[in-house]
Amino acid sequence: GRAAGGSGEAGGRAVASRQEGGAPQAQHGRRRQQPPRIDEVEPSPHPPGSPGQVLSEALWPGRPRIAAAIDAAHVDLVDGELRLTLPAEAAGLADFLREDEAASRVSDAATRHLEGFEVLRVSVEGEDAAGGGPSKLRALAESDDGVVMVQRVLGGTIRTVVPDEGGEG
């Protein structure tokens, strides 16, 4: 961090505050948390040379969020299909990886760095590949009149859909 009395540049701003019975003192605060430096980031959890490790390292310099999502996934390359499978609690990351820009970046990196890559498949553990499970729930949520109205008025997107299990969630 910066020492008190600094210029307040580079992501900080000077503000005055009063401490009990004292004169105003300068403090520095950040509007946003600074991203970690590259040397502070944990290495990829995937085995060296594996498709997950290769993609994570290829994407990290320019797309660290995509690389982090890949690090959260189980990654397999089988018969040209790159399978990214995320745990149910990380369904939001699967949605992120399915978005056009992220999927395009992953596919581009896979084409450049993974021999035999043909197609990308992102899934969540427990999803039915035939479209059942959470995917069916997503379709129901997206067609619900209340959800459609809230999206129209407030904007935003559905990030994840979780089944209600006996009133939990």
Number of C-alpha atoms within 10 A of each C-alpha: 4 11 9 12 11 13 12 18 10 7 12 16 15 17 12 11 12 10 9 7 6 8 10 12 13 15 16 20 13 12 9 8 8 8 9 8 7 11 7 8 9 7 12 19 14 19 10 10 9 14 21 28 20 18 25 26 17 18 21 15 10 9 15 16 16 21 23 16 19 27 21 20 24 18 20 16 21 11 10 14 14 23 19 22 22 23 16 17 11 16 21 18 25 24 16 18 23 17 11 9 11 18 17 14 15 23 20 14 18 24 14 12 14 19 11 14 19 15 14 17 16 18 23 23 14 13 16 13 10 8 12 13 15 19 19 15 16 19 13 13 15 16 11 11 11 11 15 15 11 11 14 11 9 9 9 9 11 12 12 18 18 14 12 8 7 6 6 6 7
